[in-house]
Amino acid sequence: MERVGSSKTKARDTLRAALRDRERAVVGDEVTRNTRMAAVATLWLRELDESSKAYRTKRTYQEAWERDLSAAVADLRVFEVTVSVATRVLRSIRDTAGTGSAKHAKVVLSGVLGLAVRHDALDSNPMREVVIGTPARDTGKGPGDKMVLTSEELVGLRRHLRTSCDASRYERQDLPDLVDMLSALGCRIGELLALDWSKFDAGRATLAIEGTVIREKGVGLKVQSHTKSSAGMRTVQIPKWAAKTLVRRSHEATTEWVFPAANGRLRDPDNTRKMLRKAVAATSWMGLHPHAFRHLVATRLDEAGLSAREIADYLGHEQVSMTQDVYMNRKSVGSSAADALADIEPEG
């Protein structure tokens, strides 16, 4: 810390007063370097809850604090969470709960310590220097590893889902269509399950993606009226083969949802992930996650020569340059993406 004064003595007195104030105990919402991390986290989570972030994002970060971080850092004082301490904590989470959990924990810890910086309890956020790193992996695929899906593997996966003897009749009929639409849209699973028939324009072969399915405490499943970010609110033109699939399903539909649960109600994303994992258990697709189709679509569009802007618009990504954000219309997407995905049409 530095302080100035009209004389050396006054500068020293001012500095001492500042140091004394910095060491004060917490009063109300005040944060000092001696505040326990549990108290700062409570303030940060309150800010998060009052923010416009998606409900699922709020729940993910709340769970990351409660499940992975609280036991490790809650009793530490703000000044005790150094770069080395944070690194050890996050790498321990990575090794025990996985890289995804470690990344979520890092976001939360960075947010909590960022709040401390805003309160002048820290001069800078130590999380800027933290590197989680990637653990060494065996070359064999473990049951928890997520696979990367290629266009060639997609063909075999489709055949497997249509002929799997282990799947129920409902799954054999429904999962192939669901996988086809994920490989056509590259959308998040919650976005797909939130689609109702009013979002599909058969004549123009477009889909309006304007929400996502979430599970809210005390409420149950519901459609959140917005996607993960504002960039996700989009209307996309889909491949013709995907439009044909939706037209067929619309003729067979008995509910408002494009992909309903077996009972016709809103479908649970978590149950759908489990259904997919069960269908590919003990196969070469073990570890398949709906996000694999998102990566597949992004790869296909990139190979077809689409710009980063076009790919971001189709997938609903938010990370684009300032010029593209400000000057390009992202609300409706042209046919380039649909054309690029035309040749992964499922076999008849």
N, C-alpha and C positions, 0 to 999 in steps of 0.2 A: 504494500500500500504506500501511497505517496500523498503528502499534504503540503501546502505552501502557507507561508505567513509573512508578515512584514519584517520579521526578524527570525533568527535561528531559533530562539526560545519559543516564540509564538508558533512557528512551524512545528516544533517538537510537541508542544502542548496540543495543537490541533490533531497531529498524528496520533497521540496517545488517546485522545477523546474518540477518534474514529475507531481505533483498535478496541477500545472499551465497548463502544456501541456494537461493534461486530460480534463481540463475545456474549452479548445479552441473550437471555433466554427468550423463547418464543412467546409472544403475546398475540393471541388471536391468530390471524393468518400470516404473521410475520415469519420470515425464514432467515436464519443466520447460519453461519458455518457449523454451529453446534446443534442445530436442529436434527432430530432423528429422521432418517430416510422414510420411515413409516408415515410421519406427519407430512412430509413434502409430497410423498406419493398420493396421500389422501387429497391434497390440494390439486395435484395434477390430474388425478382421475376425475375429480369434480369438474375441472375445466373441460376435460375430454367429454364427460357426460353432457355438458351444456353446449358442446360444439355441434356443428352440422355434419360431422362425420357419420358414415353409415352405422347402423345399429350393430351389424356383425363385426365391424372394425372395433367399435367400442368394447364389445364383449370379448373379442380376441385379446385386446390389450389388458383388460381387467383380469382375464384368466392368466395372462402371462405374468402379471405382477403376483397374483395370489398363488399360482402353481409353481412358478420357477424362481421368482426373485425375492419374495417376501422373507422366506426363511434365511436367505443368504445375506441380505443387506438391510432389512427393516430396522435392526437395532444399531446400525452404524450411524455415526454422525456424518453430515454432508461432507466435511473436509476429509473424512477417512476413506471416501470412495475415490481412490486415485486410479490412474490408468492401469497400474499393475493389478489392483484389486478387482476392478471391473473386468479386466481381461481374464483373470482366473475364474471369476464367477461365470462369465459367458461361455468360456471354453468347457467348463464343467457341465453347463446346460447342454451345450452342443454334443458332448460325448455321451450324456445320459438320455437326453430327450430328442436329439436330432438337430440338424442345422436350421430347420424352419423355426423351431422353438427358440433357438439362440438368436435368430434374426429378430423375432418379435420382441424378445427380452431386451435386445439392444435398443430397439426403437423406444421402448418404455423407459429404460434407464436413461437414455439420452434426453427424453422429454422431461423426466423428473429432475435431472440435474440442470437442464436448461431453465427450468422454473427457478432453481436456486440461483443461477446466474442472473436472471431477471430481478431477483431480490437482492442482488449484490452480495450474496453469501459466498459466491465463488467468482474469481476473475475470469475464468473461461471454463468451457465444458470439457472435461477430460475424455468424454466419449469420442471426441474427434480423433484421438490418437489410438483408439482401441481397434485392434484387428483380430477378428475371431479366428480366421483361418479355416482351412478345410481338413478334416481328419483323414488319415491314411485309410484307404478302404481295401478290402480283399477284392480280387478280380471277379470272384463269383458274386452272383446277385443274391442278396439276402431277402427275406420276406418283407422287410420294411422299405426296401429300395424302390423308388419310382422309376418306371421305365420310360425311355424315349421312344416314341412311336414314329415309324417311317411310313411312307405311302405303300410300300410293299407289305409291311406288316399289317397295315390296315385291311388289306384284301383278305388275308388269312383270318384276322380277327372277326371280320364280318361273317365269314363262312362258319367259324366256330360258334358264334352266338346264335346263328340260325339253325344249327344242328345239335347243339349241346344237349345231351341226354340228362345232365344233372340239373339244368335250369327248369323252372316251372313253365307251364304253358304260357302264362302271362309274360314271364321274362323272355321266353323265346320269341314271342310276338312283338314285345315292346322294346327290349334293349337294342335290337338291330336298328330300329328307326331312331332311337335316341342317340346312338353312336353315329349314325349317318348325319344327324343334324348338328352334333357337336363338331364333326369333321367338316361340315359345310360352313358353320358360323364361327367356330373358334371362340364362342362366348363362354362365360363362366356358367357353371352348372345351375346356380341359383337364378341366373338371368333366363336360361332356357326354360326352367320349370315355372317361371313367373308368366310365361307367354299365354295369353288367352287368344281366342280366335279373332277378336277385334283388331289384334296387332298384325294380322297377316292380310296382305293385299295380293290375292292370287293373280289378278290381271297384270299387275306391275312386277310381280315376283319380289316383293319387299316385305321386310319384317321390321316392326318398330320395337326396339329393345328399350324399355322404359321403367324397369323395376327389377327386383330380385326377391327370391323367397328367403325369409328369415324365420327363426324361431324365437319368439320373445317371451321372457319369463312372465308367467301368469296369464298369457294370452294364447300361446301356441303358435302354429304356423300362420304366417300372413305374408302378403305381398307388400314389400316396402316400395313406396311410390317413386323411388329413385335408385339408380345403380350405385356401385361402389364409389364412383366419382362423377363429376359433371360430364367428363369426356365419355363416359359409358352410355349416356343418353343419346341414342343414335338410331337412325333408320338405315338399314342395309339392303342392298339388292343381292339376292342369294342366287346360287347356281340353279339352272332350270331343273336339274334332277332333284334338287332339294325342294323346290316349289312343288314338283309333282308328288313327292312324298307327303307334303303337308296337305295338298288337295285331297289325296286319298284318305288321309287321316281325318280330314274335316268331314268327309262323307260318312265316315264310320263313327264320328264323335257322338257321345251322349252327355258330354259335360262341356263347360266353357273353357277348360284348360286344354292346351295342346298336348301336354304330357301329364295327365293326371295320375294319381295313385290308383291302385287296383280297385279301390272303393269309389273312384270318381272324384275324390276330393283333391285339394292341393297336395302336391307331392313333396316329400321331405328330401332335401338335398343330401343329408347324411345317410338316410336309408338307401338312396339311389347309389351313392358311392359304395356302400356295403354290398348292394346287389351286383354292381359291376365287379367288385373284388371277388365276390363269391363265384361269379360266372367264369372268371379267368384263373381261379386258384389252381395251382399245380400245373400251369401251362407256361408257355414261353412268354405270355403276356402278364404273368404274375407281377403285382405291384402297379398295375395300370391305374392311373388316376385321371379324372376328367380333364385336368389341366394339360395332360399329354396332347389332347386334341387341339388345344389352344396353341401349343408350341408347333404342332404339325402344320396348322393353318398359317402361322407366321412364317414358317420355313418355306412353305409352298408359295406364298405371296412374294417373299424375298427372291426366291429362285425365278419367279416369273417377271422380275424386274420392276415391281411396284415400288414407289417411293416410300420412305419412312412415314411420310404424312398419310399416304393412302392406307398403309398397314395399320398405323395407329388409329385411324378413323374406323377401320373395319373391326378391329378388336376392342375398341373403346379404351385404348391406353391414354394416359394423361401426359406422359413424358415426351414432349415435343418442343421444338425451339420456340422462342418468343415470337419471332416473325410469323411462324405458322400458326401459333395460337391466336394471334391478334388479327391476322389478315385473311385467314382461310376459313371457309365455312365447313364446320365439322358435323353439322346436324344431319345431312343426307349424303350418302356415299354412292359413287358411280358404279359402273358395271365392271370395272377392271378386276376387282377382287373376285366377283362371281365368275368371270371368264377364266381366271387363273385356277379356279377350283373345279372347273367343268370336267376335267379328265379323271377325277377320282370318284366318278359316279359308281354306285354299287352295282354289282351284277344283277341282272334281272331274275 
